[in-house]
Amino acid sequence: MACSQNPKPTIVAAANFDAEKDSKALRSAMKGLGTDEKAIIKIVCARDVKQLKELQKVYQQLFGRVLVDDLKSELGGKLKDVIMNLFLDDTEFCVKHIQDAIKGVGTDDSVLIEIICSRTGEELAKIKEMYKKQFNKELEKEIAGDTSGDYKRFLISLLSADRETSDVDEQQAVREQEELYKAGQKEMGTDEEVFNMIFARRSWAQLKRTFEIYEKVHKKNIDKVLFDEFGGNILFCLQAVARIAQEDREAYFAEQLHAAMRGLGTNDQKLIRLVTNRSNLDLNTVKVHFLKKYGKTLEDWVKDDCSGDYLDALMTIIKGNH
């Protein structure tokens, strides 16, 4: 399945929300010399995105100023990135980060994979529509211009936004697991098109059943098959789809959060993207997967990797407001 049956966010609509009171508190935190970062974190990191959008309107009405512009000018570094993301709903977030990933020289492929491979057909359709509206360009053409080979073809296939949603067809699963075997493990070389067709088109439930039968028949799980047959960005794409199909989307995001913090150094941009974007959607469920997979809470991992106001903001979001 694409996501848990009842995914839970960490940030919900705050009780007793008062946009005027919050607006005045934020203006006070930014007025004059110095900035009260803690006051900003306390408000912005504990309101859901609908409340933050209402807050923007009221702030502008009260002070004739644009809230996000004031915050941008008062904050810096990683804390600013956290706060700015919180004002975006999921579609806005995806459009912004995809655009950032492909503009200029070079491409941040990890962002494209993380977003495009994890979204449903309906979500991808909304992203494409908003991208066209904002930049007057077709997202598929933009992606095609910045990627190549099997990786490009797989992303373009996903961007058709037409993944099946039908119930499991057992006969099809039996047939297609064998097609995957013949296209990969059975022979020298790999028929990438077969993997592309099945991984990009079939429903999450259908893929899950296909992978189960494959492992039962051929004594090898799909993750090992992919690792042996592919490399580079196309491998990461197929692994993302396989993880979501076999477990759920929240399990994939838990793995991505771990990847952002494991080893030397932290991939702060990845950590910020995942924590802020999933906070209104399913971060509580992601936390459950994280603990189960790594034997340590997400909060404890973040505490070990971050510090200062940046840490305070992340912890406020991860702990949640309810």
DAKA-V312028 format. One record per residue. RES is the residue in one small letter. BURIAL is I if it has 9 or more other C-alpha atoms within 8 Angstrom, else O. Layout:
# DAKA-V312028
res=[RES:RES]
burial=[BURIAL:BURIAL]
This chain:
# DAKA-V312028
res=[m:a:c:s:q:n:p:k:p:t:i:v:a:a:a:n:f:d:a:e:k:d:s:k:a:l:r:s:a:m:k:g:l:g:t:d:e:k:a:i:i:k:i:v:c:a:r:d:v:k:q:l:k:e:l:q:k:v:y:q:q:l:f:g:r:v:l:v:d:d:l:k:s:e:l:g:g:k:l:k:d:v:i:m:n:l:f:l:d:d:t:e:f:c:v:k:h:i:q:d:a:i:k:g:v:g:t:d:d:s:v:l:i:e:i:i:c:s:r:t:g:e:e:l:a:k:i:k:e:m:y:k:k:q:f:n:k:e:l:e:k:e:i:a:g:d:t:s:g:d:y:k:r:f:l:i:s:l:l:s:a:d:r:e:t:s:d:v:d:e:q:q:a:v:r:e:q:e:e:l:y:k:a:g:q:k:e:m:g:t:d:e:e:v:f:n:m:i:f:a:r:r:s:w:a:q:l:k:r:t:f:e:i:y:e:k:v:h:k:k:n:i:d:k:v:l:f:d:e:f:g:g:n:i:l:f:c:l:q:a:v:a:r:i:a:q:e:d:r:e:a:y:f:a:e:q:l:h:a:a:m:r:g:l:g:t:n:d:q:k:l:i:r:l:v:t:n:r:s:n:l:d:l:n:t:v:k:v:h:f:l:k:k:y:g:k:t:l:e:d:w:v:k:d:d:c:s:g:d:y:l:d:a:l:m:t:i:i:k:g:n:h]
burial=[I:I:I:I:O:O:I:I:I:I:I:I:I:I:O:O:O:O:I:I:O:I:I:I:I:I:O:O:I:I:O:O:O:O:I:O:I:O:I:I:I:I:I:I:I:I:I:I:I:O:I:I:I:I:I:I:O:I:I:I:O:O:O:O:O:I:I:O:O:I:I:I:O:O:I:I:O:O:I:I:I:I:I:I:I:I:I:I:I:O:I:I:I:I:I:O:I:I:O:O:I:I:O:O:O:O:I:O:O:O:I:I:I:I:I:I:I:I:I:I:I:O:I:I:I:I:I:I:O:I:I:I:O:O:O:O:I:I:I:O:O:I:I:I:O:I:O:I:O:O:I:I:I:I:I:I:I:I:I:O:I:O:I:O:O:O:O:O:O:O:O:O:I:I:O:I:I:I:I:I:I:I:I:I:I:O:O:O:O:I:O:O:O:I:I:I:O:I:I:I:I:I:I:I:I:I:I:I:I:I:I:I:I:I:I:O:O:O:O:I:I:I:O:O:I:I:I:O:I:O:O:O:I:I:I:I:I:I:I:I:I:I:I:I:I:I:I:I:I:I:I:I:I:I:I:O:I:I:O:I:I:O:O:O:O:I:O:O:O:I:I:I:I:I:I:I:I:I:I:I:I:I:I:I:I:I:I:O:I:I:I:O:O:O:O:I:I:I:I:O:I:I:I:O:I:O:O:O:I:I:I:I:I:I:I:I:I:I:O:I:I:O]
